[in-house]
Amino acid sequence: DAGVTQSPTHLIKTRGQHVTLRCSPISGHKSVSWYQQVLGQGPQFIFQYYEKEERGRGNFPDRFSARQFPNYSSELNVNALLLGDSALYLCASSPGGQTGELFFGEGSRLTVL
Amino acid sequence: GQQVMQIPQYQHVQEGEDFTTYCNSSTTLSNIQWYKQRPGGHPVFLIQLVKSGEVKKQKRLTFQFGEAKKNSSLHITATQTTDVGTYFCAGNSGDYKLSFGAGTTVTVRA
């Protein structure tokens, strides 16, 4: 069975640009969460979606947005990129809405120049 | 907001030795999870602890949840080179998110 898949795996952007990251959860999983991991730190919660509705949002500016589609895949959008947005963006899926085991994808590594 | 602290940040271990990493939360937790991230990889779930004072073992790994449900520990015995990586604890206060600690990065001397 396929795990959580994310695309693209690596990308380079310049300040002020926007980026869209994509995530496909494990088949049957209805919840998708997004985390930002800066080098040397633990993952920081950005969003959780369950059944296409936003369940929670972390302490990130409005430049960050996300959505979940009917097939439970998800997109994370970041506008007006800053140098500090350079990080590994991790998508995680889980079967239900409560926070149990998270299954992480390999991540999308974003570099902002 | 909830903060989860981990110590030590780095753990350099001789192969065959034991070590422990500790996790402390500023608030009472509903549950705590542990993840392992290999260099260049993604976090992989190890275990979830829910009950006060709970102890769970996975081969050479022993996980403990404190009585007050505000701290946890991971003890590894007879460390092997396969134990290399960063171990994260992640606390949940009953809502939709996990608060990860900064992790303990483990290196092993053969």
Contacts between the chains, C-beta under 8 A, distances in Angstrom:
chain1	res1	chain2	res2	distance
A	33	B	96	7.9
A	33	B	97	7.4
A	35	B	100	7.8
A	40	B	102	7.7
A	41	B	102	5.5
A	41	B	103	7.6
A	42	B	4	7.9
A	42	B	6	8.0
A	42	B	88	5.2
A	42	B	90	7.7
A	42	B	100	3.4
A	42	B	101	5.4
A	42	B	102	5.1
A	42	B	103	5.3
A	43	B	43	6.6
A	43	B	88	7.5
A	43	B	90	8.0
A	43	B	98	7.9
A	43	B	100	4.9
A	44	B	100	7.2
A	45	B	97	4.2
A	45	B	98	6.6
A	45	B	99	7.1
A	48	B	96	4.6
A	48	B	97	6.3
A	50	B	96	7.7
A	55	B	96	4.4
A	56	B	95	6.5
A	56	B	96	3.8
A	56	B	97	5.4
A	58	B	97	6.6
A	59	B	1	7.3
A	90	B	42	6.3
A	90	B	43	7.2
A	97	B	96	7.2
A	99	B	31	7.7
A	99	B	92	4.7
A	99	B	95	7.2
A	99	B	96	6.1
A	99	B	97	6.8
A	99	B	98	6.0
A	100	B	48	6.7
A	101	B	33	7.1
A	101	B	45	4.6
A	101	B	48	6.4
A	102	B	33	7.7
A	102	B	35	8.0
A	102	B	43	7.6
A	102	B	45	6.4
A	102	B	98	6.9
A	103	B	45	7.2
A	104	B	42	4.4
A	104	B	43	5.0
A	104	B	44	7.2
A	105	B	42	6.4
A	106	B	41	7.6
A	106	B	42	5.3
A	107	B	42	5.6
